[in-house]
């Protein structure tokens, strides 16, 4: 039997991030000023982001050096293992070889610290005292709390209300690392008070929480905003995942995976996992890149590719992306990190170019896959990650039916130790399935600006 764990030494950690903007066959559409509708310059983003991150946001250099202080912080858990799912393969009776990149080994338990550490470092270097952010399921909030603590920064997190209530131990984890966590929408900000007035019974959304965090950053000179997905520099930092996967697959003589799979909410784990393989696809190598999302929030599957705001209060720049409408509030599924109306412009751009393909699943189907994975591989995954697990299982079954030996690799973006209440609901047959919310999305799309 081949190895279950494909490991790299600490000396193998990538020393540069890969910037896909250097290889795009068509340039990315620029962000637009929300008032003038004109392209934004770097100086326009300075009130909420440090200049070094702004430079990375617009850079077209193919490789960007990772500072040594960031490398040293990442070495706490990187390089992460690539694992072979032998037990799952046997259970499925598939000729496919299934691998998964285990990002759950970081202290917060997900891929998110790959960028939170970098963002905290650059903010600290420019004299910032406090970071604000939003979080859905709490993975990003806990990652930023971890990184802010590491670099002696204050951290304020606006956590989507439904996740704040569903996942109390995620907010406990943020508090352990010193963050101040508030359910969103809140009474602390002007936009939060307005949301509560307009939608008194709202479960909240990432769009609302983003508005609150951006407002606080914009009003305080010593404070910057930090985002865990969507933006170009976040995708850049996450490419350390795929760069490691390339090295690990070579160690086991896997020349090219047949399919790469990742869940998508804003797109960061999939982008970091898959972007380093895009040049090979552009050069004609046969590889499928599959994004997986909830049927209840099918941004890539059913959204429109157009300019929209990244937040509900229309404070952010306009980004060209797949969107369900910035006023859309997704149903209260347990995959809080996948409850976002938009998608990363870079990933949306690749989807529009036909380089990726989108899938969506209902909530019960992904929990069924999660349970099978836990009972074969022993790993209890986050609800978000379960979407990638479900897709990988379906691909392996298809390989069995077609009697094809395929190499399937997916990103295991985070563990589910703080999501056991959701697993309880599934096991007791009390987990609700949400259909595609057609009327809600149609109404939200009416508010997307014409650009």
N, C-alpha and C positions, 0 to 999 in steps of 0.2 A: 504493500500500500504506500502511496506517496505521502509526503508530509502533510500534516493537518495545519501547521502554522508555517508560513513563509516569512522569515524574519530578516530584517536588515540591521546592521550595526549602527551605532550612533554616528559613525563617520560617514555613513551613506545618506544622511539626511540631506535633502536638496538645499543648495546654497543660493539659489535664485528662484524667483517666481516666474512662471510662464505667462506672458501677456498675449492673449488670443487676438487682441486688436491688431497686432502686427501681421496676422495671417488671414484676416477677413477678406473674402473675395469682393465684398461691397462694404464701404464704410458704414459705421454705426450712425444713426440719426442723432443729432445733438440734443441735449436737454434745452428746454425753452423757458424763458422768463414767464412766470404765470400771469403777469400783467401785460407786458409788451408783446409776448409771443415771439420774441427774438431769441436767437441762440445765446446761451449764457457763457460768459468768460470765467476763467478761474477766480478772479477777484469777486465775482458774484456769490461764490460759495463760501468765501472766507468767514462770514459771520457764524457759520455753524460747523465748519470742518477745518482742521489744521492744514496748512499749505502743502505739506509733504503728501498727504492723502489726496488732496486735490490734484497735485501733479500726477500721481498714480492713476487717478480717475480718467485723465485725458491722454495719458501716455500711449504712444504707439511703438515704444521700444519692446523688442521681443522678450528680453530677459531683464529682470530687475533684481538687483542684489538684495539679499536678506541681511539686515544688520546683525552683527554677532550677538548683541544683547537679546534680540528676538530669538535667534537660534538657541541660545542657552535656555531661554524660557520654554521653548517648544520641546527641548530634549527631556523635559520632565516626563513626557509620554510618547514622544515621537522618536523614531519611526513607529508607526502603528502596524499591527500584524495584518497580513493577508491570510485568510483562513480558507481551507478546503472543506466543504460541507459534505463529507463522506456519508454520514448517517442519513442526511436528507436525500442524497442521491439514491441510497439503497431503498429507503422508504418509498420513493417515487418510482423505483425500478427504471431509472432513466440512464441512457448512455451518455448524457450530458455531464460535463464537469462543471461544478458550481463552486465559485469562489466568492468570498465577501471581504471587503476592506473594513476592518473593525475600528471605527472611529469612537466607539464607546469607552475606550480606555483612557480618555482624558479625564482630569479631575472632575469637571462638571458633567461628564458622561456623554459628550457628543462631539461633532466636528467643529462646533462654533468657536472654541478657543483659538483655532488656527488664525482667525482674523481678529478676535477680541484682543489677544496679546499684542498683535501688530498695531492695532488702533490705539490701545492704551499707551504703548511705547511712543508713538509719534505725537500724541497729544501731550504727554509728559514732557517730551523734548522741546515743545513750543510753549511751555509755561502754563498749560491749562490746569485748572484746579479740580474741575468737576465734569463728569460725563452724564448725559441724560440719554435714555433710550426707551424703547417699547419692547414688550415681549409677548408672545402668544402662549405657547405651551410652557414657557419658562426656561427653555434650553439656552436661548440667546441671553436672557437676563442673567441667568446664573453664570454664563461664560464671561459676560462683561463684568459682573461683580468679582469674579475670580481674577480677571486681568487688572481691573482697577485697584484691587487690594494689592496685587503684586507690584504695581508702580505707584502706590500711595496716592491714589486719586479718589475723590468722593464719587459715588455712583447713585443716581436716581433712576428707578425703573417704574414705568407705567405698564402694568400687566393687564391684559385683556380680562375684563371682569369674569367671564365664564370660566376661563382657565384659572384665575385667582381662586375661584370657588372650587373647581374640580381638582386642582393640583396644589394643595397646601404645602406639601413638602418641597416643591420647587421654590416657593417663596421663602421657606425656611432656609433652604440652601443659600439663596441670595443674601439673607440676613446674616448667616454664618460668616460670609465674606464681607460684611459691612455695608451692604446696599440698603437703601431706603426704598421700599416697594409699596406702590399704591395701586388699587384696582382702578381700571379705566373703563368708561369715562368717570372723571373725578370732579370735585369742587375746587381743586387747587389751581386750575387754569381757566382762562376765559373761554377757550374753545370747549373744554370739558364741561363747564357749566352750561354752555349752549347746547351741547349734545344731550345732556341730561334733561334739559328743558324740552327739546324737540322729541327725544326718544326716552321717556321716563322709565320704560321697562326693558331697555336694550341690554343685551348680553355683552355688548362691546364688540369692537373689531380692531384689527391691527391698524387700519386706516385712522381710527379715532385715537388710538394710543400714540401713533406716530405724531399726529397733530399736537398732542399735549407735550410730548418730549421736545419737538422742534420749537414750540412756543417758549418753553423754559430756556432753551439754549439761545434763542434769538434775543431774549430780553436780559441776559446776564453775560457780561463781558468775560468773566472767568470760566464760562461753561461752554462746552461744545457738545454736539449731538453725535451719537455713534449708532450706526445701523448694522444689523447682523446679516443682511442679505441684500439682494436687488442691485446694489451699486457696483460699478466696474472694479473698484479697488478691493471690494469684498471678494468678488469672484477671483481676482488675482491672488489674494492671500491663500485661498482655498486650493489652488492648483498644486500645493504641496502633496495633496492626497493622490492625485492621478500620477504625478511624477514618481512617487514611491511605488504605486501599482505597476507602472511600466518596468521598473527595476525588478520587482518581485516576480512578475510573470516571466521575465527572462530567466530567473533562477530555476524555474520549473519547466523551461523549454516551451512555454506557451507563446508562440510567435505573435498572435493577434487574437483577442477575444472576438467571438462572433456577435456578442451583444453586451452592452454596458447599460446598467439600469440604476436609476436613482429616483427617490421621491422628490417632489418639487412643491414648495410653498412660495418662496421668493426666488429659489433657484440655486442657492449657494453650494449645498453639498453636491448636487448633480454637476454643477459647473466645475467645481474643483476636481471632481472625480473624472469627468469626461473631457474637459477642454484640452488637456495635453494629448488626447488621441485624435482631435479634430484635424490636424495637419495630415495625418495618415489617411483619414477618410477623404480629405480634399485631393490627395494624391492617388485616389482610386482604390484604396484597400477596402475590402468589404467588411463593414462593421456597422451594426445597428446601435443607435443611441436612443434609449427609451426613457422618457420622463413619465412619472406616475403620480397621480393626484386624486383627491376625493371627488366622487360624483357630485357631492354637495357643494363643491367649490372648484369647478373644472376650468380654471383659467386658460390653460394651454389647449384643452380639448374643445372648449366651446366659446372662449372669449374672442374678442376682436383685436386685431393688431393696429393700434392707433395711439395717438397721444392722449394721455390722461394724467391726472394727479396721483401721486403716490399716497396721499392721505385724504381723509374725509373733509377736513376744513379747507382744503385747497391752498395750503401754505407751501408745499414743496414745488420744485420745478416740474414742468410737464415733461414726461418721459414717453418715448414711443415704445410701447410694450403690448403684450397680450393683456387684456383687461376685461373684467366683468362690470366695471363702473365703480368709481371711487366711493359712491354712497352705498354700495352693496354690503350688507351685513350677512355673512354666511351662517348657516345653521350651527348649533352648538355641538359639533362633532368633537370627539376626544383628541383628534389630531390638530391641536391648537396651532401648531407651527405651519399648517397647510391652509389656514383660514385667512388668506390674503387675496384681495381682489385683482392684484397685478402680478407681473412676473418680471424678472430681471431683463432689462433691455438687451443685454448681450445674448442671453438665452432665447429671448423672443425673436431676435434677429436671426439666429441660427435656425429656429423653427420655421420662420418665414422663408428662409432659403432652402428649406427641405432637408436639412442636415440632421434633424432630430424628429422623433415621432412621439405622440402623446397618447397616454392611456389613462383611464379613470376607473375607480372601483368604489362600490358601496362599503360602508363602515363594517358591517358584519363579515363581509368577505375577507377584508384585510385582517380582522381579528382571528378568523378561522385559520388563516395562513400563519399568523403570529403564534398561535397555540401549537400548530404542527411543527413549526421551527423550534419552539421551546422544548417540545417533547422529543425531538430528534437531535438537535444540536446543543440543547441546554441553555440557549441564549434567550432572555426575555427582552424583546425589543420595544422601542417606543412606538406608539400608534403611527407616527409619521413614517418611521422606518418600515413598518409592516406593509406599507404600500409597495415598497421595493421588493420585499420578501414575496408578496403575493404575485407580482409580475414574474419574478425569477422562477417560482414554482410553476406558473403557467407555461413559461418558456421550456422548462425541463420536461413537463408533460408533453408538450408539442414535439420535442426532440424524441421522446419515447414513441409517440404515435407515428412519427416519420422515420424512426430508426436512424437518427442522425447523431453523430458525436459532435456536440457543440460545446464551446467554452463560454459559459455564462458568468459574468462578474457583476456584482451589485455593491452599492455603497451601504454599509450598515452604519447609518448616520448617528444612532444613539440608542442607549439602553432604555428599558421601560420600568425601571425600579420605582419611579415616582408615578407610574400610571396603572398600578395594580387595581385600583378601584374600577377602572375601565374594563380590565380583564375580568373582574368579578361580575360586572354587568353582563359581559358577553357569556360567561360560563353559566349564569343564572337565567339566560334567555331574556334579559331585560335591556339589551342594547338596541337602540332605535336606529333604523335605516332611514336616511334622508334621500329623497329623489332630487333630481336636477331641478333647482328652484326657478323655473322658467319665468314666471311673472315677476319675481323679485329682481332678476337680472335684467329683464326687459325694461323695468321701471328705472333701474340704476343707469342703464346705458343711455337713457334720455338726458342724463345730466353730464355726460362726457362731452367736453368742448369740441367744437369743430375747429380743426387746425389745418 
